[in-house]
């Protein structure tokens, strides 16, 4: 492989000659190694992403999830997620969505019983009062996991991320239970 001499007016012809004499595998005088720029660029691009990743849970630090579980009835049928969402903050928060890699989609639902008639409807948001909690339980609010993955096996734990109106997220592991809730 023949290396074409490079010439930079700032470095002058002598620098170009030094690079040619050093050969293709030796570092060039006064310049960083070839991969250094790639590493520096990758680090510079990763810093904002890392800052956002660590900032998201901090924005939800007044929120907590307890007793998280998901009921699977049978493979490929919707599964329902239950938990208690607590807000220790001074202002109300609004849950607007959820996602899991083990569900094609996740929706917020509410079951109701009116005049002995059971209904279930999708809801756009669930308010979590300041210094309060909302319980997602059978017969009330729940997450509806559409087209659950093969990982939805009783005894396993699946990841779930809740999304709030202010952009905050909160993740937790949901233990998979059978149709009897065990």
Secondary structure, DSSP 8 states (H G I E B T S, - for coil): --------TTTHHHHHHHHHHH-SSS--TTS--TTHHHHHHHHHHHHHHHHHHHHHHHHTTTEEEEEEEEE--STTS-EEEEEEEEE-SSS-EEEEEEE-TTEEEEEEEEEEEETTEEEEEE-S-EEE-TTEEEEE-TTSEEEEEEEE-TT--TT-EEEEEEEETTS-EEEEEEEEE-TT--
